[in-house]
Amino acid sequence: MEALISNYWWVLVALLCVVLYKYILRFLFGMVIVPEDRIGLITKKFVLFGSAKELPDGRIIAIRGEAGFQGKTLAPGLYFGMWFWQYSVTMEQFTIIPEGKIGLIMAKDGSEIPTGNILGQKVESDNFQDAVKFLENGGQRGRQTAYITSGSYRINTMLFQVSVTDMIRIQESMVGIVTTLDGLPIEANQIAGKMVEGHNNFQDFDAFIKLGGNRGLQPQVILAGSYNLNPWAVQLEEIPMMEIAIGYVGVVISFIGQEGSDLTGADFKHGNIVGKGSKGVWLEPLGPGKYPINKYIMKVELVPTTNLVLNWASARSEAHNLDKNLSTITVRSRDGFPFNLDVAQIIHVPTTEAPKVIARFGNMVNLVSQVLEPTIGNYFRNSAQGSDVIAFLSTRKERQESAKEHIRKVLDEYNVNAVDTLIGDIVPPESLMKTLTDRKIAEEQKITYDTQKQAQETRQGMEKETAIADMQKDIVKAQQSVEIAERTASATVKKSEGDAAGVKLAVGAEAEATKMRAHAEAEATKARAQADSEAIKLRASAEAEQISLTGSAEAGKILAVGKSTAEAYELAVKALGGENFTRYKITEELSKGNVKLIPDVLIGGNGGNHGGSAMDGLLGLKLMELMDPEKRKEVVAVAEIVETKPKPKKDNINP
């Protein structure tokens, strides 16, 4: 039983040793275990051996074994001899600086910061992870110029206090204006420190101090980007970049720098214009673009280089607003009437003359208010006093040209070009305008009445001429009708005459043809006995003559045939006698028509001297019916001719 109890106690002791081994080892061997994410901060309670038992006056961190807060820390690991009755070990987490942040360090112990400085200078201390080295190298207590960037650090928090702050970020098209809080004082007669290079945009502030940088406003600016700037050393103001639009130049007025020599010469006596980098107005203006200008050490005056319109009109102003304070000019005429003028002045400032304009006036607003406004206003007031309102209105063009020339000469003295002077609205007094309006209305009414009168007279004449023109149409129509009737009658007469002449010619031609045929037959009969050849020749000649006459004119043919037939018949009648010729022709025709030679009925004559009877007529009629119709007509015609002619005496007829 005692053995069992003894074993139980040994097991209990073993379990206690396992559970409380750290305390046992700490008590027996002074063992301390520092985890991997911690550091051990040591506080020494007392000193058993050695001369350095107490810290020097003013120090709170021991670096040589004195009692108190120890500068040396315990890194992660296992340590012995750290007896609990002499040492107190506090486990502290690592100091972690997140991404985009920086850690500002304030030392609780160290040397005194020199008078005039507010920040402790950087010393070698492994980014403040070695407190002993920091103190041994002369680290100064207080806020430090150096900082730690993102990461994990084993910082002795009994010596250093870490504050986490954001990095500085400058946006696009912005500029950072820097004011340093430590450094040498700014030189006399200067408003900003001197230009210092080699400090990496103030991120290495210790280098800035060593290079003799001044505290206060800095001429150097910081452009867009991210920067590790110590806010205890540097203050930053972010402003937009200076933008110079197209059509403008920027005249730089620098407030810092050395006094430069005047570059304008003796003729320009209204201010000094210096070179770039000197104090004063720079000779070379800035062209269109964006510039990182520090507005506290220099000023940029915008000067338009395009034609600039300025309006002396209450209701109108241009986008540049240089004429926003200009108003309509009120003048008084010689006859005592006040009236208003709207005037527009166009000016141009050459690029090379812009610095002179700024050196003389300071800005464009002063140019307008000090030169243009009084010059133009006084000119038109003086001009109006020498004329009455009506004359001023009527000579507007001449006065505009005169004003243009006068203002051009004035502005040339101020290095400004006068492009044009324009007179806008002229507003005379209402009472005068009413009088002028009434007069003008009366004049216009008179002109209107005269015009209407002329129009009525013209209308009367036009109506008269219109009536005449309308009647003229009927007159012309009547005249044309008369002429047509006359011509129709004349044509009818001519036609009748032509018909009569045609009939006459036809009858004459028929008679002539008959005569010629009779003559030809007679000649043929007469000559037949002489020679058949001569008869044939004559017949051919007659036929040729007949064909020729037919080709020349049908009328000639008819006439010739008629005449020939008539003459032939006449000759035949003369030669044979009327009755014998008749018998001859009847016999000839009967022989041609295959008619009976002996008629069935014989009609005698009328019982005259020739012994004919009434039956002769009946026989003739019957014979004509049997004959060819054309021949019948011919025979009838010949018979009529024979009947109408006087009968020849028997003693006149050749046997």
C-alpha positions as CSV (number, residue, x, y, z in Angstrom):
1,M,0.0,0.0,0.0
2,E,2.8,2.4,0.9
3,A,4.6,1.4,-2.4
4,L,1.4,2.2,-4.3
5,I,1.1,5.6,-2.7
6,S,4.8,6.3,-3.3
7,N,4.3,5.4,-7.0
8,Y,1.3,7.7,-7.2
9,W,3.3,10.6,-5.8
10,W,6.0,10.0,-8.3
11,V,3.5,10.0,-11.1
12,L,1.9,13.2,-9.8
13,V,5.3,14.8,-9.5
14,A,6.2,13.7,-13.1
15,L,2.9,15.2,-14.4
16,L,3.5,18.4,-12.5
17,C,7.0,18.6,-14.0
18,V,5.6,18.1,-17.4
19,V,3.0,20.7,-17.0
20,L,5.2,23.2,-15.1
21,Y,8.5,22.5,-16.8
22,K,8.9,26.1,-17.9
23,Y,8.6,27.4,-14.4
24,I,10.8,24.7,-13.0
25,L,13.5,25.3,-15.6
26,R,13.1,29.1,-15.2
27,F,13.5,28.7,-11.4
28,L,16.3,26.1,-11.5
29,F,18.3,27.2,-14.6
30,G,17.0,30.7,-15.5
31,M,15.7,29.4,-18.8
32,V,13.6,31.7,-21.1
33,I,12.0,30.7,-24.3
34,V,11.2,33.5,-26.9
35,P,8.6,32.4,-29.5
36,E,9.3,32.9,-33.2
37,D,7.0,35.9,-33.6
38,R,8.1,37.7,-30.4
39,I,11.1,39.5,-29.0
40,G,12.1,39.6,-25.3
41,L,12.3,42.9,-23.6
42,I,14.6,42.6,-20.6
43,T,14.3,44.6,-17.3
44,K,17.3,44.1,-14.9
45,K,16.2,44.4,-11.3
46,F,19.5,44.8,-9.7
47,V,23.3,44.3,-10.2
48,L,25.1,41.7,-8.1
49,F,28.6,42.2,-9.4
50,G,30.4,45.0,-11.4
51,S,30.8,48.8,-11.0
52,A,28.0,49.9,-13.3
53,K,25.2,49.5,-10.9
54,E,23.1,52.6,-11.8
55,L,22.2,54.4,-15.0
56,P,23.8,57.8,-15.7
57,D,21.6,60.8,-15.1
58,G,19.1,61.4,-17.8
59,R,19.3,57.9,-19.3
60,I,16.5,55.3,-19.1
61,I,18.0,52.5,-21.2
62,A,20.9,50.5,-19.9
63,I,23.6,49.4,-22.5
64,R,26.4,48.4,-20.1
65,G,24.7,46.1,-17.7
66,E,23.2,48.7,-15.4
67,A,19.9,48.0,-13.7
68,G,16.8,49.1,-15.5
69,F,15.4,48.7,-19.0
70,Q,18.0,46.9,-21.1
71,G,18.9,48.1,-24.6
72,K,19.6,44.6,-25.7
73,T,16.6,42.4,-26.6
74,L,16.1,38.6,-26.9
75,A,15.5,37.4,-30.3
76,P,13.3,34.2,-30.8
77,G,15.1,31.3,-29.2
78,L,16.2,29.6,-25.9
79,Y,18.2,31.4,-23.2
80,F,19.6,30.4,-19.8
81,G,20.8,32.4,-16.8
82,M,17.9,34.8,-16.9
83,W,17.0,34.2,-13.2
84,F,13.6,35.4,-12.4
85,W,14.6,37.1,-9.3
86,Q,17.1,39.3,-11.2
87,Y,15.6,39.6,-14.7
88,S,12.1,40.3,-15.9
89,V,11.5,39.3,-19.5
90,T,8.4,40.7,-21.4
91,M,7.4,39.1,-24.6
92,E,6.5,41.8,-27.3
93,Q,5.2,41.2,-30.8
94,F,7.2,42.2,-33.8
95,T,6.5,45.7,-35.2
96,I,4.7,45.3,-38.5
97,I,4.4,48.1,-41.0
98,P,1.7,47.4,-43.6
99,E,2.1,48.0,-47.4
100,G,1.6,51.6,-48.3
101,K,2.6,52.8,-44.9
102,I,5.7,54.0,-43.1
103,G,6.7,53.9,-39.5
104,L,7.7,57.1,-37.7
105,I,10.1,56.6,-34.9
106,M,10.3,58.6,-31.7
107,A,13.3,57.7,-29.4
108,K,12.7,57.9,-25.6
109,D,16.4,58.0,-24.8
110,G,19.6,59.3,-26.4
111,S,21.6,62.4,-26.8
112,E,20.1,65.9,-26.8
113,I,18.9,67.3,-30.1
114,P,21.0,70.4,-31.0
115,T,19.4,73.7,-30.4
116,G,17.6,74.9,-33.5
117,N,16.7,71.4,-34.7
118,I,13.5,69.5,-34.0
119,L,14.4,66.1,-35.3
120,G,17.1,63.6,-34.3
121,Q,19.5,62.7,-37.0
122,K,19.8,59.3,-38.4
123,V,22.5,56.9,-37.0
124,E,23.4,53.4,-37.8
125,S,21.1,51.1,-35.8
126,D,19.8,48.4,-38.2
127,N,16.6,50.3,-38.8
128,F,16.2,50.9,-35.1
129,Q,16.3,47.2,-34.3
130,D,19.6,47.5,-32.4
131,A,18.9,49.9,-29.5
132,V,22.4,49.5,-28.1
133,K,24.0,50.5,-31.4
134,F,21.6,53.5,-31.7
135,L,22.7,54.8,-28.3
136,E,26.3,54.0,-28.7
137,N,26.4,55.8,-32.1
138,G,25.0,59.0,-30.6
139,G,21.3,58.6,-31.5
140,Q,19.2,61.5,-30.3
141,R,16.1,61.3,-28.3
142,G,12.8,62.6,-29.7
143,R,11.3,62.4,-33.2
144,Q,13.7,60.9,-35.8
145,T,14.3,62.1,-39.3
146,A,14.6,58.4,-40.4
147,Y,11.6,56.1,-40.7
148,I,11.0,52.5,-41.5
149,T,9.1,51.2,-44.5
150,S,6.7,48.3,-44.8
151,G,7.9,45.1,-43.2
152,S,8.4,43.3,-39.8
153,Y,10.9,44.7,-37.3
154,R,12.3,43.7,-33.9
155,I,11.9,47.1,-32.2
156,N,12.7,47.6,-28.6
157,T,9.5,49.4,-27.6
158,M,11.0,50.5,-24.3
159,L,13.3,52.8,-26.3
160,F,11.3,53.4,-29.5
161,Q,7.7,54.4,-30.1
162,V,6.5,53.6,-33.6
163,S,3.6,55.5,-35.3
164,V,2.2,54.2,-38.5
165,T,1.2,56.7,-41.2
166,D,0.3,56.7,-44.9
167,M,2.7,57.2,-47.7
168,I,2.3,60.5,-49.7
169,R,0.6,60.1,-53.1
170,I,0.6,62.9,-55.7
171,Q,-2.1,62.5,-58.3
172,E,-1.8,63.1,-62.1
173,S,-1.7,66.7,-63.2
174,M,-1.0,67.8,-59.7
175,V,2.1,69.1,-58.0
176,G,3.3,68.9,-54.4
177,I,4.6,72.1,-52.8
178,V,7.0,71.2,-50.0
179,T,7.6,73.0,-46.7
180,T,10.4,71.5,-44.6
181,L,10.2,71.7,-40.8
182,D,13.9,71.4,-40.0
183,G,17.1,72.7,-41.5
184,L,19.0,75.9,-41.7
185,P,17.2,79.2,-41.5
186,I,16.2,80.8,-44.9
187,E,18.6,83.5,-46.1
188,A,17.8,87.1,-45.6
189,N,15.6,88.7,-48.3
190,Q,14.4,85.4,-49.4
191,I,11.0,83.7,-49.0
192,A,12.1,80.2,-49.7
193,G,15.1,78.0,-49.1
194,K,17.8,77.5,-51.7
195,M,17.7,74.7,-54.2
196,V,19.3,71.5,-52.9
197,E,19.8,68.3,-54.9
198,G,20.6,64.7,-53.8
199,H,17.9,64.1,-51.2
200,N,15.6,62.0,-53.5
201,N,12.6,64.3,-53.4
202,F,13.0,64.9,-49.6
203,Q,12.7,61.2,-48.9
204,D,16.2,61.2,-47.5
205,F,15.8,64.1,-45.1
206,D,19.1,63.5,-43.4
207,A,20.9,64.1,-46.8
208,F,18.8,67.3,-47.1
209,I,20.1,68.5,-43.7
210,K,23.7,67.5,-44.5
211,L,23.6,69.4,-47.8
212,G,22.6,72.6,-46.1
213,G,18.9,72.6,-46.8
214,N,16.8,75.3,-45.4
215,R,13.6,74.9,-43.3
216,G,10.5,76.5,-44.7
217,L,9.1,76.8,-48.2
218,Q,11.1,75.0,-50.8
219,P,11.6,76.0,-54.5
220,Q,11.6,72.4,-55.5
221,V,8.2,70.7,-56.1
222,I,7.2,67.0,-56.2
223,L,5.5,65.6,-59.2
224,A,2.9,62.8,-59.5
225,G,3.8,59.6,-57.8
226,S,4.1,57.9,-54.3
227,Y,6.7,59.0,-51.8
228,N,8.0,58.0,-48.4
229,L,7.9,61.4,-46.7
230,N,8.3,61.9,-43.0
231,P,5.4,64.2,-42.0
232,W,7.5,65.4,-39.0
233,A,10.1,66.7,-41.5
234,V,8.1,67.6,-44.5
235,Q,4.7,69.2,-45.1
236,L,3.1,68.8,-48.5
237,E,0.4,70.8,-50.3
238,E,-1.1,69.3,-53.4
239,I,-2.3,71.8,-56.0
240,P,-3.1,71.5,-59.8
241,M,-0.4,72.1,-62.3
242,M,-0.3,75.4,-64.1
243,E,-2.1,75.0,-67.4
244,I,-1.5,77.5,-70.2
245,A,-4.1,77.1,-72.9
246,I,-3.6,77.5,-76.6
247,G,-3.7,81.2,-77.6
248,Y,-2.1,82.3,-74.3
249,V,1.4,82.6,-72.9
250,G,2.4,82.7,-69.3
251,V,4.6,85.5,-68.1
252,V,6.6,84.3,-65.1
253,I,7.1,86.6,-62.1
254,S,9.6,85.0,-59.8
255,F,9.7,86.0,-56.1
256,I,13.0,84.2,-55.3
257,G,16.5,84.2,-56.8
258,Q,19.2,86.7,-57.2
259,E,18.7,90.1,-58.5
260,G,19.2,89.9,-62.3
261,S,20.3,92.6,-64.7
262,D,17.6,94.3,-66.8
263,L,17.4,92.9,-70.4
264,T,15.1,95.5,-71.9
265,G,17.5,98.3,-72.5
266,A,17.3,102.0,-71.7
267,D,14.1,102.6,-73.8
268,F,11.9,100.6,-71.5
269,K,11.7,102.4,-68.1
270,H,8.7,100.7,-66.6
271,G,10.3,97.8,-64.8
272,N,13.1,95.3,-65.0
273,I,12.8,92.1,-67.1
274,V,15.4,89.5,-66.2
275,G,16.6,86.1,-67.3
276,K,15.2,82.8,-66.2
277,G,16.1,81.9,-62.6
278,S,16.4,85.5,-61.4
279,K,14.0,87.5,-59.3
280,G,11.6,89.5,-61.3
281,V,9.7,89.2,-64.6
282,W,11.3,86.7,-66.9
283,L,12.1,87.7,-70.4
284,E,10.9,84.4,-71.9
285,P,7.2,83.6,-71.4
286,L,5.9,80.0,-71.1
287,G,4.1,78.6,-74.1
288,P,0.9,76.5,-74.1
289,G,1.2,73.4,-71.9
290,K,1.2,72.3,-68.2
291,Y,3.9,73.4,-65.8
292,P,4.7,72.3,-62.2
293,I,4.7,75.9,-60.8
294,N,5.2,76.6,-57.1
295,K,2.6,79.3,-56.7
296,Y,4.2,80.6,-53.5
297,I,7.6,81.4,-55.1
298,M,6.5,82.5,-58.6
299,K,3.4,83.8,-60.3
300,V,2.3,83.2,-63.9
301,E,0.2,85.8,-65.5
302,L,-1.7,84.6,-68.5
303,V,-1.6,86.9,-71.5
304,P,-3.8,86.1,-74.5
305,T,-1.9,86.3,-77.8
306,T,-4.9,86.0,-80.0
307,N,-7.2,88.9,-81.0
308,L,-8.9,90.0,-77.8
309,V,-12.4,91.6,-78.0
310,L,-13.4,94.0,-75.2
311,N,-17.0,95.2,-75.1
312,W,-18.1,98.5,-73.6
313,A,-21.7,97.2,-73.4
314,S,-23.7,96.5,-70.2
315,A,-25.4,93.4,-71.6
316,R,-22.5,91.7,-73.2
317,S,-19.2,90.3,-72.0
318,E,-16.6,87.9,-73.5
319,A,-15.5,84.6,-72.0
320,H,-12.2,86.0,-70.8
321,N,-14.1,88.3,-68.4
322,L,-11.6,91.1,-68.9
323,D,-14.5,93.4,-69.9
324,K,-16.8,92.4,-67.1
325,N,-16.4,95.8,-65.4
326,L,-16.9,97.7,-68.7
327,S,-20.3,99.2,-69.4
328,T,-22.0,101.2,-72.1
329,I,-20.4,104.7,-72.6
330,T,-22.7,107.6,-71.9
331,V,-21.7,110.8,-73.8
332,R,-23.3,114.3,-74.2
333,S,-23.6,116.0,-77.5
334,R,-23.0,119.7,-78.3
335,D,-26.7,120.4,-78.2
336,G,-27.0,119.0,-74.7
337,F,-28.5,115.6,-75.4
338,P,-27.0,112.6,-73.5
339,F,-26.9,109.3,-75.4
340,N,-25.3,105.9,-75.0
341,L,-22.7,104.2,-77.1
342,D,-21.8,100.5,-77.4
343,V,-18.1,100.2,-78.4
344,A,-16.0,97.1,-79.1
345,Q,-12.2,97.3,-79.1
346,I,-10.1,94.5,-80.6
347,I,-6.5,94.3,-79.4
348,H,-3.5,92.0,-79.8
349,V,-0.6,91.5,-77.5
350,P,2.4,90.0,-79.3
351,T,4.2,87.1,-77.6
352,T,7.5,89.0,-77.4
353,E,5.8,92.0,-75.9
354,A,3.8,90.1,-73.2
355,P,6.5,90.4,-70.5
356,K,6.7,94.2,-71.1
357,V,2.9,94.5,-70.7
358,I,3.0,92.5,-67.4
359,A,6.1,94.4,-66.2
360,R,4.3,97.7,-66.8
361,F,0.8,96.8,-65.6
362,G,1.1,93.7,-63.5
363,N,-1.8,91.9,-65.3
364,M,-4.2,92.2,-68.1
365,V,-7.0,93.5,-65.9
366,N,-4.9,96.5,-65.0
367,L,-4.2,97.1,-68.7
368,V,-7.9,97.3,-69.4
369,S,-8.8,99.4,-66.4
370,Q,-5.8,101.8,-66.5
371,V,-5.3,102.3,-70.2
372,L,-8.1,101.0,-72.4
373,E,-11.1,102.1,-70.3
374,P,-10.1,105.8,-69.8
375,T,-8.6,106.1,-73.3
376,I,-11.7,104.9,-75.2
377,G,-14.2,106.5,-72.9
378,N,-12.6,109.9,-73.0
379,Y,-12.1,109.8,-76.7
380,F,-15.8,109.2,-77.5
381,R,-16.9,111.8,-74.9
382,N,-14.7,114.4,-76.4
383,S,-15.8,113.4,-79.9
384,A,-19.5,113.7,-79.0
385,Q,-19.1,117.1,-77.4
386,G,-18.0,118.5,-80.8
387,S,-21.1,117.4,-82.6
388,D,-24.9,117.2,-82.2
389,V,-26.7,113.9,-82.0
390,I,-27.9,113.9,-85.6
391,A,-24.5,114.7,-87.0
392,F,-22.9,112.0,-84.8
393,L,-25.3,109.5,-86.1
394,S,-24.8,110.4,-89.7
395,T,-21.0,110.4,-89.5
396,R,-20.7,107.2,-87.6
397,K,-18.3,105.6,-90.2
398,E,-15.9,108.5,-90.2
399,R,-15.8,108.7,-86.4
400,Q,-15.1,105.0,-86.2
401,E,-12.1,105.3,-88.5
402,S,-10.9,108.3,-86.5
403,A,-11.2,106.5,-83.2
404,K,-9.4,103.5,-84.6
405,E,-6.4,105.6,-85.6
406,H,-6.3,107.6,-82.4
407,I,-6.5,104.5,-80.1
408,R,-3.9,102.7,-82.3
409,K,-1.4,105.4,-81.6
410,V,-2.1,105.4,-77.9
411,L,-1.8,101.6,-77.5
412,D,1.5,101.5,-79.5
413,E,3.1,103.3,-76.6
414,Y,2.0,100.4,-74.3
415,N,3.3,97.6,-76.5
416,V,-0.2,96.6,-77.5
417,N,-1.5,96.4,-81.0
418,A,-5.0,98.0,-81.7
419,V,-6.6,95.8,-84.4
420,D,-9.9,97.6,-84.8
421,T,-12.4,99.9,-83.1
422,L,-16.1,99.3,-83.7
423,I,-19.1,101.4,-82.7
424,G,-22.1,99.3,-81.9
425,D,-25.5,100.6,-80.9
426,I,-26.1,104.3,-80.6
427,V,-29.1,105.1,-78.4
428,P,-30.2,108.8,-78.6
429,P,-32.7,110.2,-76.2
430,E,-36.2,109.0,-76.5
431,S,-37.7,112.5,-77.0
432,L,-35.3,113.2,-79.8
433,M,-35.8,109.8,-81.3
434,K,-39.6,110.4,-81.3
435,T,-39.1,113.7,-83.1
436,L,-36.7,112.1,-85.6
437,T,-39.1,109.2,-86.0
438,D,-42.1,111.4,-86.6
439,R,-40.1,113.5,-89.2
440,K,-38.9,110.4,-90.9
441,I,-42.4,108.9,-90.9
442,A,-43.7,112.1,-92.5
443,E,-41.0,112.1,-95.1
444,E,-41.6,108.4,-95.8
445,Q,-45.4,109.1,-96.0
446,K,-44.8,111.9,-98.5
447,I,-42.6,109.6,-100.6
448,T,-45.2,106.9,-100.2
449,Y,-48.0,109.3,-101.4
450,D,-45.8,110.5,-104.4
451,T,-45.1,106.9,-105.2
452,Q,-48.8,106.0,-105.0
453,K,-49.6,109.0,-107.2
454,Q,-47.0,107.9,-109.8
455,A,-48.3,104.4,-109.5
456,Q,-51.9,105.6,-110.1
457,E,-50.8,107.6,-113.1
458,T,-48.8,104.7,-114.4
459,R,-51.8,102.4,-113.8
460,Q,-54.0,104.8,-115.8
461,G,-51.6,104.9,-118.7
462,M,-51.3,101.1,-118.4
463,E,-55.0,100.6,-118.5
464,K,-55.3,103.0,-121.5
465,E,-52.6,101.2,-123.3
466,T,-54.2,97.9,-122.2
467,A,-57.6,99.0,-123.7
468,I,-55.9,100.1,-126.9
469,A,-54.0,96.8,-127.0
470,D,-57.2,94.9,-126.5
471,M,-59.0,96.9,-129.3
472,Q,-55.9,96.6,-131.4
473,K,-56.5,92.9,-131.5
474,D,-60.0,93.3,-132.9
475,I,-58.7,96.0,-135.3
476,V,-56.0,93.7,-136.5
477,K,-58.5,90.9,-136.7
478,A,-60.9,93.0,-138.8
479,Q,-58.0,94.2,-141.0
480,Q,-57.0,90.7,-141.5
481,S,-60.6,89.7,-142.3
482,V,-60.8,92.5,-144.9
483,E,-57.5,91.5,-146.4
484,I,-58.5,87.9,-146.4
485,A,-61.9,88.8,-148.0
486,E,-60.1,90.9,-150.6
487,R,-57.6,88.2,-151.3
488,T,-60.4,85.6,-151.4
489,A,-62.3,87.7,-153.9
490,S,-59.2,88.4,-155.9
491,A,-58.5,84.7,-155.9
492,T,-62.1,84.0,-156.9
493,V,-61.8,86.5,-159.8
494,K,-58.5,85.2,-160.8
495,K,-59.8,81.7,-160.7
496,S,-62.8,82.8,-162.8
497,E,-60.6,84.6,-165.2
498,G,-58.4,81.6,-165.3
499,D,-61.3,79.3,-165.9
500,A,-62.6,81.5,-168.6
501,A,-59.2,81.8,-170.2
502,G,-58.8,78.1,-169.9
503,V,-62.2,77.5,-171.6
504,K,-61.3,80.1,-174.2
505,L,-58.0,78.6,-174.8
506,A,-59.5,75.1,-174.8
507,V,-62.0,76.1,-177.4
508,G,-59.5,78.0,-179.4
509,A,-57.1,75.2,-179.2
510,E,-59.7,72.7,-180.2
511,A,-60.6,74.9,-183.2
512,E,-57.1,75.5,-184.1
513,A,-56.3,71.8,-183.8
514,T,-59.3,71.0,-186.0
515,K,-58.2,73.6,-188.5
516,M,-54.7,72.3,-188.5
517,R,-55.9,68.8,-188.9
518,A,-58.1,69.8,-191.7
519,H,-55.3,71.7,-193.3
520,A,-53.0,68.8,-192.8
521,E,-55.5,66.4,-194.3
522,A,-56.0,68.8,-197.2
523,E,-52.3,69.1,-197.7
524,A,-51.9,65.4,-197.3
525,T,-54.7,64.8,-199.9
526,K,-53.2,67.4,-202.1
527,A,-49.7,66.1,-201.8
528,R,-50.6,62.4,-201.7
529,A,-50.7,62.4,-205.4
530,Q,-47.2,63.8,-205.6
531,A,-45.4,61.4,-203.4
532,D,-46.3,59.1,-200.6
533,S,-43.0,59.7,-199.1
534,E,-43.6,63.4,-198.8
535,A,-46.9,62.7,-197.1
536,I,-45.3,60.4,-194.6
537,K,-42.6,63.1,-194.0
538,L,-45.2,65.7,-193.4
539,R,-47.2,63.4,-191.1
540,A,-44.1,62.6,-189.2
541,S,-43.3,66.2,-188.9
542,A,-46.8,67.0,-187.7
543,E,-46.7,64.2,-185.2
544,A,-43.3,65.4,-184.0
545,E,-44.6,68.9,-183.7
546,Q,-47.6,67.5,-181.9
547,I,-45.4,65.6,-179.4
548,S,-43.2,68.6,-178.8
549,L,-46.2,70.8,-178.1
550,T,-47.5,68.1,-175.8
551,G,-44.2,68.0,-173.8
552,S,-44.0,71.8,-173.5
553,A,-47.6,72.4,-172.4
554,E,-50.8,70.5,-172.5
555,A,-52.6,73.7,-173.2
556,G,-50.4,74.3,-176.3
557,K,-51.1,70.9,-177.5
558,I,-54.8,71.3,-177.1
559,L,-54.6,74.7,-178.7
560,A,-52.6,73.4,-181.6
561,V,-54.8,70.4,-182.1
562,G,-57.9,72.5,-182.0
563,K,-56.6,75.0,-184.4
564,S,-55.3,72.3,-186.7
565,T,-58.6,70.5,-186.6
566,A,-60.6,73.7,-187.2
567,E,-58.4,74.8,-190.0
568,A,-58.4,71.3,-191.5
569,Y,-62.1,71.2,-191.3
570,E,-62.4,74.7,-192.6
571,L,-60.2,73.8,-195.5
572,A,-62.0,70.6,-196.1
573,V,-65.4,72.4,-196.0
574,K,-64.0,75.0,-198.4
575,A,-62.6,72.4,-200.7
576,L,-65.5,69.8,-200.7
577,G,-68.4,71.8,-199.4
578,G,-70.3,71.3,-196.3
579,E,-72.4,68.4,-197.4
580,N,-69.7,66.6,-199.2
581,F,-67.3,67.0,-196.3
582,T,-70.0,65.7,-194.0
583,R,-70.6,62.7,-196.2
584,Y,-66.8,62.2,-196.5
585,K,-66.4,62.2,-192.7
586,I,-69.3,59.9,-192.1
587,T,-68.0,57.6,-194.7
588,E,-64.6,57.7,-193.1
589,E,-65.9,57.0,-189.7
590,L,-68.2,54.3,-190.9
591,S,-65.3,52.6,-192.5
592,K,-63.3,52.8,-189.3
593,G,-66.2,51.6,-187.1
594,N,-67.3,48.6,-189.2
595,V,-70.8,50.1,-189.6
596,K,-73.1,49.1,-192.4
597,L,-72.4,51.2,-195.4
598,I,-75.9,51.1,-196.6
599,P,-78.2,52.2,-193.8
600,D,-81.5,50.6,-193.2
601,V,-83.3,54.0,-193.3
602,L,-82.2,56.9,-195.4
603,I,-83.3,60.3,-194.4
604,G,-83.4,63.1,-196.8
605,G,-82.7,66.9,-196.5
606,N,-85.1,69.6,-195.5
607,G,-86.2,70.4,-199.0
608,G,-84.0,73.3,-199.5
609,N,-81.9,74.3,-202.3
610,H,-79.9,71.2,-201.8
611,G,-82.8,68.9,-202.0
612,G,-82.4,67.4,-198.5
613,S,-85.4,66.3,-196.5
614,A,-86.2,66.1,-192.8
615,M,-85.2,62.5,-192.7
616,D,-81.6,63.5,-193.2
617,G,-81.6,64.6,-189.6
618,L,-82.9,61.3,-188.3
619,L,-80.4,59.4,-190.4
620,G,-77.6,61.6,-188.9
621,L,-78.8,60.9,-185.4
622,K,-78.9,57.2,-185.9
623,L,-75.5,57.2,-187.5
624,M,-74.1,59.1,-184.5
625,E,-75.5,56.6,-182.0
626,L,-73.7,53.9,-183.8
627,M,-70.5,55.8,-183.8
628,D,-67.9,56.1,-181.0
629,P,-69.0,58.6,-178.4
630,E,-65.9,60.7,-178.7
631,K,-66.2,60.7,-182.5
632,R,-69.9,61.5,-182.0
633,K,-69.0,64.6,-180.0
634,E,-66.5,65.6,-182.6
635,V,-69.0,65.2,-185.4
636,V,-71.7,67.1,-183.5
637,A,-69.3,69.9,-182.8
638,V,-68.3,70.1,-186.5
639,A,-71.9,69.9,-187.5
640,E,-72.8,72.8,-185.2
641,I,-69.9,74.8,-186.6
642,V,-71.0,74.0,-190.1
643,E,-74.6,74.9,-189.4
644,T,-73.6,78.2,-187.9
645,K,-71.3,79.3,-190.7
646,P,-72.9,80.8,-193.8
647,K,-73.1,78.4,-196.7
648,P,-70.8,79.2,-199.5
649,K,-71.9,79.9,-202.9
650,K,-71.6,77.2,-205.5
651,D,-69.6,79.4,-207.8
652,N,-67.0,79.9,-205.1
653,I,-66.3,76.2,-204.6
654,N,-63.5,74.7,-206.4
655,P,-64.5,71.6,-208.4
